[in-house]
Amino acid sequence: EDTSPRLADLDQDGSPEVIVVESSLTRGARLVIYGPSGRLAQTDHIGRKNRWLAPVGAADFTGDGRLEIAMVVTPHLAGRVELLAYDGTNLKLIAATTGFTNHRIGDQLIAGGIRNCDAGPQIVLAQMPWRDIGDSPMVALELQGVMLVPMPFAVPFTDDNVAKALACALSPE
């Protein structure tokens, strides 16, 4: 599972909320938002044991001044990327796509991230399958309306290329 909580001011009160992954031995993982008073919102559990999700981070993808949360559900299976909005009570799905990942089985860290360059926030991920041997394509997912649209890079998904993309030193084609 994920090893570090993320902090983001999702309710715009000037203090960050805590974004974590909670897991159930029987129902798999879910994303949970905590504030000073406790649990504020959560997604449903994935539904089966040994199923997990990998958060990417939070950014204002919609341009409304509020942060949305990006995550990859079942990064080793379907690679479903979800963009969620917190409305003060619930997490609501605003866009989703499949076929992208930010984790390989056995890796200690979640890869990729959110870049915020000239085009606005983009989610940098590997196109599935992320191979142990050979190159996997690197993409930046961009919210266009209600669709997450992949923008391919001309380079493979490697630690060095991801770092360059996140630093806005490398752009999609």
C-alpha positions in Angstrom: 0.0 0.0 0.0 0.9 3.6 0.0 3.4 4.6 2.6 3.1 8.4 3.0 0.1 10.6 3.7 -0.5 13.6 1.5 -1.5 17.0 2.6 -3.8 19.3 0.6 -6.2 22.1 1.5 -9.3 20.5 -0.1 -11.9 22.6 1.7 -10.1 25.9 1.2 -10.0 26.8 4.9 -6.3 27.5 5.0 -5.3 24.2 6.7 -4.5 21.1 4.9 -6.5 17.9 5.0 -4.7 14.5 5.2 -5.1 12.1 2.3 -4.4 8.5 3.1 -5.0 5.0 1.8 -6.7 2.6 4.2 -6.9 -1.1 3.5 -9.2 -3.9 4.5 -8.1 -7.5 4.6 -11.4 -8.5 2.9 -12.4 -5.5 0.9 -9.2 -4.0 -0.5 -8.1 -0.3 -0.3 -10.0 3.0 -0.2 -8.9 6.6 -0.2 -9.8 8.6 2.9 -9.7 12.3 3.8 -9.1 13.3 7.4 -9.4 16.7 9.0 -8.9 17.9 12.6 -12.3 16.4 13.6 -11.6 13.0 12.1 -12.7 11.3 8.9 -14.3 13.7 6.4 -14.9 11.6 3.3 -13.8 8.3 1.7 -14.2 6.3 -1.5 -15.7 2.9 -1.4 -13.4 0.0 -0.8 -12.2 -1.6 -4.1 -14.2 -4.7 -3.3 -11.7 -7.6 -3.0 -8.8 -8.4 -0.8 -5.3 -7.6 -2.1 -6.6 -4.8 -4.3 -5.1 -1.4 -3.8 -4.8 2.1 -5.1 -1.9 4.5 -5.6 -2.6 8.3 -5.0 -0.9 10.7 -7.4 -1.6 14.0 -5.6 -3.9 17.0 -5.7 -4.1 20.0 -8.0 -6.8 22.4 -9.5 -7.5 20.4 -12.6 -10.9 22.1 -13.2 -9.8 25.7 -12.9 -12.4 26.5 -10.2 -9.8 27.3 -7.5 -10.4 24.0 -5.6 -8.0 21.0 -5.5 -9.0 17.7 -7.0 -7.4 14.4 -6.1 -5.8 12.1 -8.7 -5.3 8.4 -8.0 -4.7 5.1 -9.8 -7.0 2.3 -8.8 -5.6 -1.2 -9.2 -2.3 0.0 -10.8 -1.3 -3.6 -11.6 -4.5 -4.6 -13.2 -6.8 -2.1 -14.9 -4.8 1.0 -14.1 -7.9 3.1 -13.7 -7.0 6.7 -13.2 -9.7 8.7 -11.2 -10.0 12.4 -10.6 -12.0 13.1 -7.5 -13.5 16.4 -6.1 -14.2 16.9 -2.4 -17.5 18.8 -1.9 -17.2 19.2 1.9 -19.0 15.9 2.5 -18.2 13.4 -0.2 -15.6 12.5 -2.8 -17.2 12.7 -6.3 -15.7 11.2 -9.4 -15.3 13.9 -12.1 -13.3 12.0 -14.7 -11.7 8.5 -15.2 -9.8 6.5 -17.8 -8.0 3.2 -17.8 -4.7 1.8 -19.1 -2.1 3.9 -17.0 -0.1 3.2 -13.9 2.2 4.6 -11.4 3.4 1.4 -9.7 5.1 -1.9 -10.5 4.8 -5.0 -8.3 7.9 -5.0 -6.0 8.8 -1.3 -6.3 9.2 0.5 -3.0 7.8 3.8 -4.3 4.9 5.2 -6.3 6.2 6.8 -9.5 5.0 9.7 -11.6 3.2 12.7 -10.2 1.4 15.9 -11.1 3.2 18.6 -13.1 1.9 22.1 -13.4 3.5 23.7 -16.4 2.2 25.9 -19.3 -0.8 23.7 -20.0 -2.1 23.5 -16.4 -1.9 20.5 -14.2 -1.2 17.1 -15.9 -0.8 13.6 -14.4 2.5 12.0 -15.4 2.1 8.2 -15.6 3.3 5.1 -17.5 1.1 3.5 -20.1 0.3 0.0 -19.2 1.8 -2.5 -19.1 4.8 -1.0 -17.2 7.4 -3.5 -18.1 10.3 -4.7 -16.0 12.4 -5.0 -19.2 12.2 -2.6 -22.0 10.6 0.8 -22.3 7.0 1.7 -21.4 5.6 4.9 -22.9 5.3 8.0 -20.7 2.1 10.1 -20.9 0.7 13.3 -19.3 -3.1 13.0 -18.6 -4.8 16.3 -19.0 -8.4 17.1 -18.1 -10.3 18.3 -21.1 -14.0 18.8 -20.2 -14.9 15.6 -18.5 -12.3 13.5 -20.2 -8.7 12.6 -19.1 -6.8 12.9 -22.4 -3.3 11.2 -22.7 -0.6 13.4 -24.2 2.4 11.2 -25.1 6.0 12.0 -24.5 8.6 11.0 -27.0 10.7 9.3 -24.3 10.1 6.2 -22.1 8.9 6.2 -18.5 12.1 6.3 -16.5 13.0 7.9 -13.2 15.1 10.5 -15.0 12.5 11.3 -17.6 9.7 11.5 -14.9 11.9 14.0 -12.9 12.4 16.1 -16.0 8.7 16.1 -16.9 7.7 17.0 -13.3 10.2 19.9 -13.4 8.7 21.1 -16.7 12.0 20.4 -18.4 10.3 17.9 -20.7 7.0 18.2 -22.5 4.6 15.9 -24.3 4.8 15.8 -28.1 
